Amino acid sequence: MTVILVCALLSLLLATVDTCPKECTCDSNTKVVDCRGRGLYDIPRRLHPDTQELYLQDNRIRGLGSMAFRETPLVRIIDLSNNSITSISPSALLGLRTLQHLSLANNALRELDKRLLGPIHSLSHLDLSHNSLWGLPGSMGDSLRNLSYLGLAHNKLTRLDRTLLDALHHLDSLTLRGNPWKCDCQLIGLKLWLETYLFKGGVVDEVLCSQPEEMRDRDLQKVPYQLFHACMTTSYHYLFANIHHLESERLLRGHTHVIITGVVCGIVCLMMLAAAVYGCAYAAIMAKYQRELKKNEELAAAQGADHATADEKEPLENAIA
C-alpha cells in the first residue's frame, strides 16, 4: 500500500514538473511555450508557472478574461498578434509584474481600459498596431513610462492625449502611420510634442493628415505653423499645447530654463527701459520744438511790427521833403 502511494505521489510530481498543454510545445530549458497556429479559442490551461515566453499568435482567440495568465506569473513575453480579440478585461493582466513585451497587433480592439496595464511597470514593448482603436486613455501613461517601443500604426486614431505622450520619457521608437489624423487645432499638441521627441533622438514614421481636405496626405511635421494661425488666436487648445510644450522643453533642458527665463526677462526689461527713454526723449524734443516755434512766432511778430513802423515813417518823410 505504501509503495502504491509513493508511486502515485511521484507520478503527480512528475506531471506537475512536466506540465505542458497538449496544444503547445514547451521547452523546459528556455521556458518557452509555443502555441502558434493551433486554432485556439482561449488561453490554454496547465501552463508551467515558470513560463517566461508565451507565443499565442495566429489563433482564433476572441477575448481575454480576468486574470487570463494567472498560471504564468513570471512570464516576460506574451504575443497575441493575429487573433480575433475584440475585448480585454481590465484585470486580464493582473499579477504579471515582470511582463516586458506585449503584442496585441492584428486584432479587432476598439478601446483599452485605463486599468489594463495598471499593475505593470516593467513593460518596454507594446504593439497595438492594426486594430480599430479610436484613442488611448491619457491616464494610461503612468503604466507606459518605461516603454521603449509603442506601435499604434493602422488604427482609427484622429488625435492622441498629450498627457499620455508626456509620460513616455524612455520611448525610442513610435509608429503612427495609417491613422486618419485630423489636423485641426487639437493636433497642435502632438505636433509640438513630436518636435521635442525628435530633438531628443526619438524615431517616428509619419503622421499624414486625413482631414481637413486641404491638408490631406500632408505630413504633420512639415505643415507650417502659419496654417494653424486661427488656432493661435481663437482656440484655447493652442494655449494649452504651448504650455505643455514649454513644460517639456523645461524638463528637457533642465536648469537651462532658468537662464532662458532670465534672458527673456532681461530683454523685456530692456525693451521697457528703451520705451521709457524713447518717451522721455520724445517729450523733450516736442517741448523744445514748441519753444522754438513760439520763439519764431514772437520774432516774426516783432519783425512785422518793425516793417509797419518803417512803412509809416517813409510817407511822412516824403511829405516833409
Kinemage of the C-alpha trace (Angstrom):
@kinemage 1
@onewidth
@group {chain A} dominant
@subgroup {mainchain}
@vectorlist {calphas} color= white
{ca met a 1} P 0.000 0.000 0.000
{ca thr a 2} L 2.828 2.359 0.892
{ca val a 3} L 4.561 1.618 -2.401
{ca ile a 4} L 1.389 2.468 -4.317
{ca leu a 5} L 1.015 5.813 -2.519
{ca val a 6} L 4.658 6.695 -3.164
{ca cys a 7} L 4.283 5.869 -6.858
{ca ala a 8} L 1.126 7.953 -7.078
{ca leu a 9} L 2.825 10.919 -5.446
{ca leu a 10} L 5.833 10.585 -7.752
{ca ser a 11} L 3.569 10.422 -10.795
{ca leu a 12} L 1.722 13.544 -9.639
{ca leu a 13} L 5.003 15.331 -9.002
{ca leu a 14} L 6.365 14.422 -12.418
{ca ala a 15} L 3.136 15.502 -14.076
{ca thr a 16} L 3.416 18.851 -12.325
{ca val a 17} L 7.038 19.280 -13.354
{ca asp a 18} L 6.366 18.380 -16.984
{ca thr a 19} L 3.178 20.454 -17.293
{ca cys a 20} L 2.568 21.468 -20.896
{ca pro a 21} L -0.740 21.931 -22.740
{ca lys a 22} L -1.313 19.270 -25.380
{ca glu a 23} L -1.924 22.001 -27.986
{ca cys a 24} L 1.523 23.544 -27.443
{ca thr a 25} L 5.190 22.655 -27.465
{ca cys a 26} L 7.243 23.516 -24.391
{ca asp a 27} L 10.968 23.891 -23.829
{ca ser a 28} L 11.838 23.341 -20.192
{ca asn a 29} L 15.347 24.754 -20.677
{ca thr a 30} L 14.395 28.099 -22.224
{ca lys a 31} L 10.974 28.128 -20.515
{ca val a 32} L 9.332 28.947 -23.844
{ca val a 33} L 5.792 27.808 -24.675
{ca asp a 34} L 4.852 27.847 -28.370
{ca cys a 35} L 1.114 27.668 -29.162
{ca arg a 36} L 1.151 29.372 -32.548
{ca gly a 37} L -1.397 28.473 -35.200
{ca arg a 38} L -3.216 25.781 -33.225
{ca gly a 39} L -6.745 27.058 -33.762
{ca leu a 40} L -7.126 28.004 -30.084
{ca tyr a 41} L -10.213 29.910 -28.927
{ca asp a 42} L -8.888 30.571 -25.428
{ca ile a 43} L -5.680 30.732 -23.419
{ca pro a 44} L -4.510 27.147 -22.855
{ca arg a 45} L -4.516 25.744 -19.323
{ca arg a 46} L -1.928 23.735 -17.381
{ca leu a 47} L 0.864 26.127 -18.298
{ca his a 48} L 4.023 25.763 -16.238
{ca pro a 49} L 4.323 28.563 -13.624
{ca asp a 50} L 7.950 29.188 -14.646
{ca thr a 51} L 6.990 30.022 -18.241
{ca gln a 52} L 8.792 33.166 -19.406
{ca glu a 53} L 7.791 33.374 -23.077
{ca leu a 54} L 4.307 32.564 -24.358
{ca tyr a 55} L 3.554 32.664 -28.089
{ca leu a 56} L -0.159 32.575 -28.999
{ca gln a 57} L -0.256 34.331 -32.370
{ca asp a 58} L -2.220 33.078 -35.389
{ca asn a 59} L -5.105 31.589 -33.398
{ca arg a 60} L -8.821 32.389 -33.003
{ca ile a 61} L -8.836 33.905 -29.527
{ca arg a 62} L -11.677 36.431 -29.225
{ca gly a 63} L -11.254 37.819 -25.732
{ca leu a 64} L -9.193 37.824 -22.546
{ca gly a 65} L -10.980 37.273 -19.264
{ca ser a 66} L -9.998 38.280 -15.748
{ca met a 67} L -6.521 37.055 -14.736
{ca ala a 68} L -6.160 35.222 -18.044
{ca phe a 69} L -2.497 34.455 -17.280
{ca arg a 70} L -2.777 33.517 -13.611
{ca glu a 71} L -0.794 30.331 -14.226
{ca thr a 72} L 2.279 32.177 -15.586
{ca pro a 73} L 3.126 34.957 -13.092
{ca leu a 74} L 6.761 35.124 -14.269
{ca val a 75} L 6.074 35.495 -17.984
{ca arg a 76} L 8.121 38.219 -19.712
{ca ile a 77} L 6.855 37.949 -23.308
{ca ile a 78} L 3.262 37.443 -24.479
{ca asp a 79} L 2.480 37.512 -28.196
{ca leu a 80} L -1.230 37.539 -29.066
{ca ser a 81} L -0.909 39.025 -32.532
{ca asn a 82} L -3.110 37.953 -35.430
{ca asn a 83} L -6.093 36.700 -33.425
{ca ser a 84} L -9.692 37.964 -33.289
{ca ile a 85} L -9.587 39.729 -29.923
{ca thr a 86} L -12.356 42.295 -29.522
{ca ser a 87} L -12.412 42.735 -25.743
{ca ile a 88} L -9.974 42.536 -22.847
{ca ser a 89} L -10.958 42.508 -19.178
{ca pro a 90} L -9.404 45.348 -17.156
{ca ser a 91} L -7.872 42.671 -14.896
{ca ala a 92} L -6.710 40.331 -17.676
{ca leu a 93} L -3.022 41.011 -16.968
{ca leu a 94} L -3.297 41.151 -13.204
{ca gly a 95} L -0.302 39.605 -11.480
{ca leu a 96} L 2.142 39.947 -14.394
{ca arg a 97} L 4.651 42.192 -12.666
{ca thr a 98} L 7.597 41.087 -14.832
{ca leu a 99} L 5.912 41.448 -18.245
{ca gln a 100} L 8.202 43.293 -20.664
{ca his a 101} L 6.868 42.556 -24.163
{ca leu a 102} L 3.188 42.515 -25.133
{ca ser a 103} L 1.900 42.257 -28.688
{ca leu a 104} L -1.794 42.672 -29.479
{ca ala a 105} L -1.235 43.579 -33.119
{ca asn a 106} L -3.641 42.497 -35.861
{ca asn a 107} L -6.745 42.095 -33.731
{ca ala a 108} L -10.089 43.915 -33.579
{ca leu a 109} L -9.681 46.076 -30.479
{ca arg a 110} L -11.698 49.291 -30.392
{ca glu a 111} L -10.646 50.511 -26.952
{ca leu a 112} L -8.456 49.680 -23.974
{ca asp a 113} L -9.452 50.152 -20.352
{ca lys a 114} L -7.187 52.540 -18.459
{ca arg a 115} L -6.754 49.906 -15.736
{ca leu a 116} L -5.431 47.195 -18.073
{ca leu a 117} L -1.735 47.960 -17.608
{ca gly a 118} L -2.052 49.486 -14.145
{ca pro a 119} L -0.085 46.902 -12.145
{ca ile a 120} L 2.639 46.523 -14.807
{ca his a 121} L 5.600 48.898 -14.622
{ca ser a 122} L 8.217 46.773 -16.387
{ca leu a 123} L 6.631 46.926 -19.860
{ca ser a 124} L 9.099 48.112 -22.508
{ca his a 125} L 7.476 46.942 -25.768
{ca leu a 126} L 3.786 47.408 -26.618
{ca asp a 127} L 2.441 46.712 -30.103
{ca leu a 128} L -1.176 47.767 -30.734
{ca ser a 129} L -0.889 48.237 -34.479
{ca his a 130} L -3.511 47.042 -36.965
{ca asn a 131} L -6.525 47.315 -34.660
{ca ser a 132} L -9.510 49.665 -34.614
{ca leu a 133} L -8.513 51.853 -31.663
{ca trp a 134} L -10.114 55.297 -31.553
{ca gly a 135} L -7.796 56.523 -28.822
{ca leu a 136} L -5.841 55.704 -25.672
{ca pro a 137} L -6.718 56.961 -22.165
{ca gly a 138} L -4.402 59.718 -21.003
{ca ser a 139} L -4.262 58.167 -17.538
{ca met a 140} L -2.678 55.044 -19.042
{ca gly a 141} L 0.567 56.991 -19.358
{ca asp a 142} L 1.619 56.078 -15.807
{ca ser a 143} L 1.845 52.435 -16.889
{ca leu a 144} L 3.841 53.251 -20.027
{ca arg a 145} L 6.667 55.274 -18.518
{ca asn a 146} L 9.274 52.611 -19.265
{ca leu a 147} L 8.200 51.922 -22.850
{ca ser a 148} L 10.950 51.990 -25.454
{ca tyr a 149} L 8.638 50.949 -28.321
{ca leu a 150} L 4.983 51.797 -28.950
{ca gly a 151} L 3.194 50.613 -32.079
{ca leu a 152} L -0.018 52.462 -32.956
{ca ala a 153} L 0.078 52.229 -36.746
{ca his a 154} L -3.046 51.427 -38.764
{ca asn a 155} L -5.754 52.167 -36.236
{ca lys a 156} L -8.523 54.786 -36.280
{ca leu a 157} L -6.731 57.451 -34.274
{ca thr a 158} L -7.570 61.067 -35.052
{ca arg a 159} L -5.622 62.536 -32.100
{ca leu a 160} L -3.602 61.489 -29.048
{ca asp a 161} L -3.911 62.697 -25.488
{ca arg a 162} L -0.966 64.971 -24.659
{ca thr a 163} L -0.922 63.661 -21.075
{ca leu a 164} L -0.194 60.184 -22.424
{ca leu a 165} L 2.588 61.436 -24.695
{ca asp a 166} L 4.316 63.418 -21.964
{ca ala a 167} L 4.585 60.258 -19.842
{ca leu a 168} L 6.681 58.422 -22.464
{ca his a 169} L 10.074 59.517 -21.136
{ca his a 170} L 12.040 56.477 -22.353
{ca leu a 171} L 10.385 55.994 -25.743
{ca asp a 172} L 12.849 55.321 -28.582
{ca ser a 173} L 10.534 54.266 -31.405
{ca leu a 174} L 6.942 55.183 -32.250
{ca thr a 175} L 4.776 54.136 -35.219
{ca leu a 176} L 1.772 56.306 -36.146
{ca arg a 177} L 1.254 55.793 -39.880
{ca gly a 178} L -2.045 54.638 -41.344
{ca asn a 179} L -4.338 56.584 -38.997
{ca pro a 180} L -6.976 59.147 -40.097
{ca trp a 181} L -5.329 62.074 -38.305
{ca lys a 182} L -7.481 65.188 -38.066
{ca cys a 183} L -5.041 68.071 -38.409
{ca asp a 184} L -7.013 70.719 -36.564
{ca cys a 185} L -6.287 72.855 -33.512
{ca gln a 186} L -6.376 69.860 -31.171
{ca leu a 187} L -3.464 68.217 -33.003
{ca ile a 188} L -1.046 71.070 -32.353
{ca gly a 189} L -0.133 69.355 -29.082
{ca leu a 190} L 1.045 66.284 -30.998
{ca lys a 191} L 2.996 68.438 -33.466
{ca leu a 192} L 4.815 70.262 -30.664
{ca trp a 193} L 5.488 67.002 -28.795
{ca leu a 194} L 6.917 65.391 -31.946
{ca glu a 195} L 9.374 68.264 -32.336
{ca thr a 196} L 10.676 67.729 -28.803
{ca tyr a 197} L 10.675 63.933 -29.246
{ca leu a 198} L 12.695 64.108 -32.473
{ca phe a 199} L 15.052 66.655 -30.912
{ca lys a 200} L 15.847 64.088 -28.197
{ca gly a 201} L 16.659 61.458 -30.846
{ca gly a 202} L 13.362 59.588 -30.998
{ca val a 203} L 12.256 57.738 -34.136
{ca val a 204} L 8.783 58.078 -35.665
{ca asp a 205} L 7.482 57.085 -39.077
{ca glu a 206} L 4.928 59.716 -40.183
{ca val a 207} L 1.665 61.430 -39.326
{ca leu a 208} L -0.244 62.027 -42.554
{ca cys a 209} L -3.256 64.311 -42.273
{ca ser a 210} L -6.587 62.906 -43.379
{ca gln a 211} L -8.669 65.973 -42.526
{ca pro a 212} L -9.338 68.751 -43.374
{ca glu a 213} L -9.402 68.253 -47.116
{ca glu a 214} L -6.832 70.979 -47.854
{ca met a 215} L -4.272 69.152 -45.686
{ca arg a 216} L -4.962 65.611 -46.883
{ca asp a 217} L -1.807 63.466 -47.242
{ca arg a 218} L 0.430 66.184 -45.799
{ca asp a 219} L 2.919 65.178 -43.126
{ca leu a 220} L 2.035 66.930 -39.873
{ca gln a 221} L 5.708 67.519 -39.120
{ca lys a 222} L 6.061 69.519 -42.350
{ca val a 223} L 2.857 71.562 -42.021
{ca pro a 224} L 3.917 75.171 -41.255
{ca tyr a 225} L 2.527 76.813 -38.154
{ca gln a 226} L 1.072 79.573 -40.322
{ca leu a 227} L -1.707 77.166 -41.305
{ca phe a 228} L -2.692 76.964 -37.641
{ca his a 229} L -2.942 80.752 -37.310
{ca ala a 230} L -6.641 80.599 -36.462
{ca cys a 231} L -5.840 78.264 -33.574
{ca met a 232} L -3.284 80.698 -32.217
{ca thr a 233} L -5.818 83.474 -31.932
{ca thr a 234} L -9.130 81.774 -31.281
{ca ser a 235} L -8.535 78.353 -29.697
{ca tyr a 236} L -7.616 77.584 -26.114
{ca his a 237} L -6.168 74.274 -27.341
{ca tyr a 238} L -3.228 76.192 -28.770
{ca leu a 239} L -2.614 77.852 -25.407
{ca phe a 240} L -2.666 74.543 -23.553
{ca ala a 241} L -0.495 72.909 -26.191
{ca asn a 242} L 2.126 75.617 -25.808
{ca ile a 243} L 2.021 75.342 -22.032
{ca his a 244} L 2.722 71.623 -22.320
{ca his a 245} L 5.399 72.272 -24.936
{ca leu a 246} L 7.192 74.784 -22.734
{ca glu a 247} L 6.980 72.391 -19.812
{ca ser a 248} L 8.502 69.629 -21.961
{ca glu a 249} L 11.291 71.951 -23.003
{ca arg a 250} L 11.879 72.804 -19.353
{ca leu a 251} L 12.199 69.126 -18.448
{ca leu a 252} L 14.385 68.503 -21.482
{ca arg a 253} L 16.878 71.250 -20.817
{ca gly a 254} L 16.898 71.004 -17.019
{ca his a 255} L 18.308 74.009 -15.215
{ca thr a 256} L 18.916 75.821 -18.511
{ca his a 257} L 15.324 77.099 -18.401
{ca val a 258} L 16.310 79.388 -15.528
{ca ile a 259} L 18.898 81.083 -17.731
{ca ile a 260} L 16.443 81.316 -20.626
{ca thr a 261} L 13.813 82.814 -18.337
{ca gly a 262} L 16.347 85.327 -17.040
{ca val a 263} L 17.378 86.293 -20.551
{ca val a 264} L 13.757 86.748 -21.598
{ca cys a 265} L 13.011 88.848 -18.534
{ca gly a 266} L 16.140 90.901 -19.197
{ca ile a 267} L 15.112 91.536 -22.777
{ca val a 268} L 11.641 92.573 -21.653
{ca cys a 269} L 13.124 94.960 -19.083
{ca leu a 270} L 15.454 96.448 -21.691
{ca met a 271} L 12.524 96.923 -24.029
{ca met a 272} L 10.558 98.651 -21.292
{ca leu a 273} L 13.556 100.855 -20.469
{ca ala a 274} L 14.042 101.681 -24.124
{ca ala a 275} L 10.371 102.594 -24.386
{ca ala a 276} L 10.664 104.863 -21.347
{ca val a 277} L 13.797 106.544 -22.695
{ca tyr a 278} L 12.140 106.975 -26.058
{ca gly a 279} L 9.097 108.519 -24.391
{ca cys a 280} L 11.186 110.941 -22.389
{ca ala a 281} L 13.282 111.862 -25.401
{ca tyr a 282} L 10.167 112.366 -27.491
{ca ala a 283} L 8.630 114.599 -24.822
{ca ala a 284} L 11.843 116.642 -24.546
{ca ile a 285} L 12.079 117.046 -28.312
{ca met a 286} L 8.433 118.110 -28.525
{ca ala a 287} L 8.913 120.641 -25.693
{ca lys a 288} L 11.977 122.075 -27.396
{ca tyr a 289} L 10.090 122.179 -30.681
{ca gln a 290} L 7.224 124.096 -29.049
{ca arg a 291} L 9.668 126.585 -27.501
{ca glu a 292} L 11.413 127.122 -30.813
{ca leu a 293} L 8.071 127.500 -32.555
{ca lys a 294} L 6.899 130.066 -30.002
{ca lys a 295} L 10.187 131.963 -30.253
{ca asn a 296} L 9.970 132.060 -34.051
{ca glu a 297} L 6.407 133.320 -33.846
{ca glu a 298} L 7.494 136.146 -31.481
{ca leu a 299} L 10.381 137.072 -33.776
{ca ala a 300} L 8.075 137.072 -36.756
{ca ala a 301} L 5.618 139.335 -34.901
{ca ala a 302} L 8.404 141.734 -33.904
{ca gln a 303} L 9.737 141.900 -37.446
{ca gly a 304} L 6.229 142.579 -38.729
{ca ala a 305} L 5.860 145.472 -36.293
{ca asp a 306} L 9.216 146.965 -37.381
{ca his a 307} L 8.189 146.788 -41.025
{ca ala a 308} L 4.906 148.544 -40.252
{ca thr a 309} L 6.701 151.392 -38.404
{ca ala a 310} L 9.142 151.809 -41.248
{ca asp a 311} L 6.291 151.999 -43.744
{ca glu a 312} L 4.549 154.731 -41.716
{ca lys a 313} L 7.724 156.858 -41.415
{ca glu a 314} L 8.524 156.691 -45.128
{ca pro a 315} L 5.375 158.596 -46.382
{ca leu a 316} L 5.849 161.227 -43.641
{ca glu a 317} L 9.448 161.880 -44.625
{ca asn a 318} L 8.394 162.167 -48.273
{ca ala a 319} L 5.757 164.776 -47.403
{ca ile a 320} L 8.206 166.943 -45.455
{ca ala a 321} L 10.624 166.802 -48.356
